[in-house]
Amino acid sequence: MEGIRLNGSATGVVFRDKETCRLEGQQPGVSEEELKKACADFEAIFINYMLKTMRRAIPQSGTNFPGKDIYSTMVDRKVAEALAKRGGGIGLQEMLLRQLKSGIED
């Protein structure tokens, strides 16, 4: 999963100032596709955190096998990614996209 990149750190969306873009011969700002991807990625991270927290709230059963925690983490991550991609996710990415687009256009 990719995250948001601010001025060159991590991966994902890059927010560039006007001077940097002028020097690199690019347009300032962020494309809508990059913004959508960042919002979907954030929603997947949020859902993953929710699933992890919900899993911790469940009492542990007697079933314990080697690698159970790793397997559970991988399942939670894939479920979160699938939920975020499926029909607009849980609505968080749409709200984020609307908010970020209004901030960029101002």
C-alpha positions in Angstrom: 0.0 0.0 0.0 1.3 3.4 -0.8 0.9 6.5 1.4 1.0 10.2 0.9 4.4 11.8 0.1 5.0 15.3 1.3 8.0 17.0 -0.3 9.8 13.7 -1.1 9.2 11.4 1.8 7.5 8.0 1.6 5.6 7.2 -1.6 2.3 8.3 -3.2 1.0 11.8 -3.7 3.5 14.7 -4.0 2.6 18.2 -3.0 4.9 20.5 -4.8 5.3 24.2 -4.4 5.1 26.6 -7.5 8.8 27.3 -7.5 9.8 23.7 -7.5 7.4 22.9 -10.3 8.6 25.9 -12.4 12.2 24.6 -12.1 11.2 21.0 -13.0 8.9 22.2 -15.8 5.8 20.7 -14.2 2.4 21.9 -13.1 1.9 22.6 -9.4 -0.5 20.6 -7.4 -1.8 17.1 -7.5 -3.7 15.2 -10.2 -7.2 13.9 -9.3 -6.0 10.3 -9.9 -3.2 10.7 -7.3 -5.6 12.3 -4.9 -8.2 9.4 -5.3 -5.5 6.8 -4.8 -4.2 8.5 -1.7 -7.7 8.7 -0.3 -8.4 5.0 -1.0 -5.1 4.1 0.5 -5.9 6.1 3.7 -9.2 4.4 3.9 -7.6 1.0 3.6 -5.2 1.9 6.4 -8.1 3.1 8.6 -10.2 -0.1 8.0 -7.1 -2.2 8.7 -6.6 -0.4 12.0 -10.3 -0.9 12.8 -10.1 -4.6 12.1 -7.0 -5.0 14.2 -8.6 -3.2 17.1 -11.8 -5.3 16.8 -9.8 -8.5 16.7 -8.0 -7.5 20.0 -11.4 -6.9 21.6 -12.4 -10.6 21.0 -11.5 -13.0 23.8 -8.8 -15.4 22.8 -9.9 -19.0 22.2 -7.9 -22.1 22.9 -6.8 -22.3 19.3 -3.3 -21.0 19.0 -0.9 -22.1 16.3 2.5 -20.9 15.1 2.1 -17.8 12.9 -1.5 -17.1 13.9 -0.7 -13.4 14.5 1.0 -13.0 11.2 -1.8 -14.8 9.4 -4.4 -12.6 11.1 -2.5 -9.4 10.2 -2.3 -10.5 6.5 -6.0 -11.3 6.4 -6.9 -8.0 8.0 -4.8 -6.1 5.5 -6.3 -7.9 2.5 -9.9 -7.4 3.8 -9.2 -3.7 4.4 -7.8 -3.3 0.8 -10.8 -5.1 -0.7 -13.3 -3.1 1.4 -11.6 0.2 0.4 -11.7 -0.7 -3.3 -15.3 -2.1 -3.3 -17.9 0.5 -4.5 -16.3 3.5 -2.8 -15.4 1.8 0.4 -17.0 2.8 3.6 -17.4 6.4 2.4 -14.3 7.8 4.1 -12.4 8.2 0.8 -15.3 10.1 -0.8 -15.4 12.6 2.2 -11.6 13.0 2.1 -11.6 13.5 -1.6 -14.3 16.2 -1.4 -12.5 18.0 1.4 -9.0 17.9 -0.2 -10.3 19.0 -3.6 -12.0 22.0 -2.1 -8.8 22.9 -0.3 -6.7 22.6 -3.5 -9.2 24.6 -5.6 -9.4 27.5 -3.1 
